[in-house]
Amino acid sequence: MVKKILVDEVGGYPRNLRNLVSFSGSSSTQQATLRSHLDFNYVDNRYYKNNGTGQALLLVEKYSNNGIEHLDKTFVKAYLGARQNILAGSWQKVNFNQISYDELTEFEATGSRWRAKQAGKYRIQAYISTDPQVDGNRTRLALHVNDEQVAGSSAYAYLDDRVIGGPNYSALSGTIELKLEADSFIDIRVFSQNKTDILPGGGLTYLTISRM
């Protein structure tokens, strides 16, 4: 089974990519790299073949005077820079106000939200650490899409929902993959039945987003 394929494209638009690259059924992800001299999108940067469970991620590279450029990629990591108080019994937006990476300048630290510059499929992961919880305390983690209200609105998806407690610290986490239109935006919100604090730091409370 082929794990990695390189296609050298030296001129024309790769309309016949389906005929150039084929994948046998597999439960693992296989990789195809397309070298190009042109700017273009190939659908959503994924190639699907209805043959077993085979799938492949298409990595698009452009060769120019600036060297090798990876086209249409998004990677963002934002995190909480200082403790954030969470009131009892209410939803609150997580204030991700520090940015480690933001390749396409899509994260708005002042509003703690990320806006997609282009349509596509994205993987969104959130990890939230809090102070120790009262035994039996209920906490929830939610993703909101295209909704600027800080509280009181419906979540797009609940990423975590648990009853927790313990002497050290507690955490909420979740990952979701979804298709977004250009200019869609997302934010992360938490709920705690009892008052608590979210702990700061790039390894303790963070949000990562990558384009698939």
C-alpha positions as CSV (number, residue, x, y, z in Angstrom):
1,M,0.0,0.0,0.0
2,V,1.4,3.4,-1.0
3,K,1.7,5.8,1.9
4,K,3.1,8.9,0.1
5,I,2.9,10.1,-3.5
6,L,4.6,13.0,-5.2
7,V,3.0,14.6,-8.3
8,D,5.2,17.1,-10.2
9,E,2.9,19.5,-12.1
10,V,4.9,21.6,-14.5
11,G,2.4,23.8,-16.3
12,G,-1.3,23.0,-16.7
13,Y,-4.1,23.2,-14.2
14,P,-4.3,19.7,-12.5
15,R,-7.8,18.9,-13.7
16,N,-6.9,15.2,-14.2
17,L,-5.5,14.7,-10.7
18,R,-8.1,11.9,-10.1
19,N,-6.4,10.0,-13.0
20,L,-2.9,10.7,-11.7
21,V,-3.3,9.5,-8.1
22,S,-5.2,6.5,-6.8
23,F,-5.5,5.0,-3.4
24,S,-6.4,1.6,-2.3
25,G,-8.7,1.0,0.7
26,S,-7.0,1.6,4.0
27,S,-7.9,2.6,7.5
28,S,-4.8,4.9,7.6
29,T,-4.4,8.4,6.0
30,Q,-2.2,8.5,3.0
31,Q,-0.4,11.6,1.7
32,A,-0.1,13.2,-1.7
33,T,2.0,16.2,-2.4
34,L,1.4,18.3,-5.5
35,R,4.2,20.6,-6.7
36,S,2.8,23.5,-8.6
37,H,3.8,26.8,-10.2
38,L,0.2,28.1,-10.0
39,D,-2.1,29.5,-7.3
40,F,-5.2,27.4,-7.0
41,N,-7.5,25.4,-4.7
42,Y,-8.2,21.8,-5.3
43,V,-11.7,21.6,-3.8
44,D,-11.2,21.4,-0.1
45,N,-7.6,20.1,-0.2
46,R,-8.9,16.5,0.3
47,Y,-9.1,13.7,-2.3
48,Y,-11.8,11.1,-1.6
49,K,-12.0,7.8,-3.3
50,N,-15.0,5.5,-2.6
51,N,-12.8,2.4,-2.2
52,G,-12.9,0.9,1.2
53,T,-11.9,3.5,3.8
54,G,-9.0,5.0,1.8
55,Q,-8.5,8.8,1.9
56,A,-5.7,11.2,1.3
57,L,-4.7,14.7,2.3
58,L,-3.5,16.8,-0.6
59,L,-0.7,19.1,0.3
60,V,-0.3,21.9,-2.2
61,E,3.1,23.5,-2.7
62,K,4.0,26.4,-5.0
63,Y,7.5,27.0,-6.2
64,S,8.4,30.7,-6.6
65,N,11.1,33.3,-6.0
66,N,10.2,33.1,-2.3
67,G,11.0,29.4,-2.2
68,I,8.4,26.7,-1.4
69,E,5.0,28.0,-0.3
70,H,2.3,25.9,1.2
71,L,-0.9,27.3,-0.2
72,D,-4.2,27.9,1.6
73,K,-3.2,26.6,5.0
74,T,-4.5,27.7,8.4
75,F,-3.0,26.9,11.7
76,V,-3.9,28.9,14.8
77,K,-3.0,28.4,18.5
78,A,-4.4,30.9,21.0
79,Y,-4.4,30.6,24.8
80,L,-5.5,32.3,28.0
81,G,-2.9,34.8,29.4
82,A,-4.4,35.4,32.8
83,R,-6.8,33.8,35.2
84,Q,-10.4,34.2,34.2
85,N,-13.3,34.1,36.7
86,I,-16.3,32.1,35.8
87,L,-19.5,33.0,37.6
88,A,-21.7,30.2,38.9
89,G,-24.5,29.0,36.7
90,S,-23.8,31.0,33.6
91,W,-22.2,30.6,30.2
92,Q,-19.1,32.7,29.6
93,K,-16.7,33.1,26.6
94,V,-13.2,32.0,27.2
95,N,-10.8,34.9,26.8
96,F,-8.1,33.5,24.6
97,N,-6.0,36.7,24.4
98,Q,-2.6,35.4,23.6
99,I,-1.6,34.0,20.2
100,S,1.2,31.5,19.6
101,Y,0.6,31.0,15.9
102,D,-1.8,32.6,13.5
103,E,-0.6,32.0,9.9
104,L,-3.4,33.9,8.1
105,T,-4.1,36.5,10.8
106,E,-7.6,35.0,11.5
107,F,-7.8,35.2,15.3
108,E,-9.2,38.3,17.0
109,A,-7.7,38.4,20.5
110,T,-9.7,41.3,21.6
111,G,-13.0,39.5,21.0
112,S,-11.6,36.0,21.7
113,R,-12.9,34.7,18.4
114,W,-11.5,33.2,15.2
115,R,-12.8,34.1,11.7
116,A,-12.2,31.9,8.7
117,K,-10.8,33.9,5.7
118,Q,-11.8,31.1,3.3
119,A,-14.4,28.3,3.1
120,G,-13.2,24.9,4.0
121,K,-13.2,22.1,6.5
122,Y,-11.5,22.8,9.8
123,R,-10.4,20.8,12.9
124,I,-11.1,22.7,16.1
125,Q,-9.7,21.6,19.5
126,A,-10.2,23.3,22.9
127,Y,-8.6,22.4,26.2
128,I,-9.7,24.3,29.3
129,S,-8.1,23.8,32.8
130,T,-9.8,25.1,35.9
131,D,-9.2,25.3,39.7
132,P,-10.2,22.2,41.7
133,Q,-13.9,21.6,41.6
134,V,-16.5,20.9,44.3
135,D,-17.3,17.2,44.2
136,G,-20.2,16.7,41.9
137,N,-19.9,20.1,40.1
138,R,-21.2,20.1,36.6
139,T,-19.1,21.8,33.9
140,R,-19.7,22.1,30.1
141,L,-17.7,23.2,27.1
142,A,-19.4,24.5,24.0
143,L,-18.5,25.8,20.5
144,H,-20.5,28.7,19.1
145,V,-20.6,29.6,15.4
146,N,-21.6,33.0,14.0
147,D,-23.1,34.2,17.2
148,E,-21.5,37.3,18.9
149,Q,-23.6,37.1,22.1
150,V,-21.5,36.5,25.1
151,A,-24.1,34.5,26.9
152,G,-27.6,33.2,26.6
153,S,-27.4,31.8,23.0
154,S,-27.5,28.3,21.7
155,A,-24.3,26.4,21.1
156,Y,-23.4,24.9,17.8
157,A,-22.0,21.9,19.6
158,Y,-21.2,20.7,23.1
159,L,-17.6,19.5,23.2
160,D,-17.6,18.3,26.8
161,D,-20.2,17.8,29.5
162,R,-19.1,16.2,32.8
163,V,-19.6,16.0,36.6
164,I,-16.3,16.5,38.2
165,G,-14.4,17.1,41.4
166,G,-11.0,16.6,42.9
167,P,-8.1,18.1,44.9
168,N,-5.7,19.2,42.1
169,Y,-7.3,20.7,39.0
170,S,-10.0,19.9,36.5
171,A,-10.1,20.1,32.7
172,L,-12.6,20.2,29.9
173,S,-11.6,19.2,26.3
174,G,-13.1,18.4,23.0
175,T,-12.4,18.3,19.2
176,I,-14.7,18.8,16.3
177,E,-14.4,18.9,12.5
178,L,-16.8,21.1,10.6
179,K,-17.2,22.8,7.3
180,L,-17.3,26.6,7.4
181,E,-18.1,29.3,4.9
182,A,-15.7,32.3,4.4
183,D,-16.1,34.9,7.1
184,S,-17.7,32.4,9.5
185,F,-16.4,32.8,13.1
186,I,-16.3,30.7,16.2
187,D,-15.7,31.1,19.9
188,I,-15.5,28.8,22.9
189,R,-17.6,29.1,26.0
190,V,-17.8,27.3,29.4
191,F,-20.4,26.7,32.1
192,S,-19.8,25.8,35.7
193,Q,-22.5,25.0,38.2
194,N,-20.3,26.5,40.9
195,K,-17.9,29.5,40.8
196,T,-14.4,28.7,39.5
197,D,-11.4,30.1,37.8
198,I,-9.9,29.1,34.4
199,L,-6.2,28.6,34.6
200,P,-3.9,30.5,32.2
201,G,-1.0,29.3,30.0
202,G,-0.3,27.9,26.6
203,G,-0.3,24.3,27.9
204,L,-3.3,24.6,30.2
205,T,-6.0,26.6,28.4
206,Y,-5.7,26.8,24.7
207,L,-7.6,26.7,21.3
208,T,-6.1,25.2,18.2
209,I,-7.5,25.4,14.7
210,S,-6.2,23.8,11.5
211,R,-7.6,23.7,7.9
212,M,-8.0,20.1,6.7
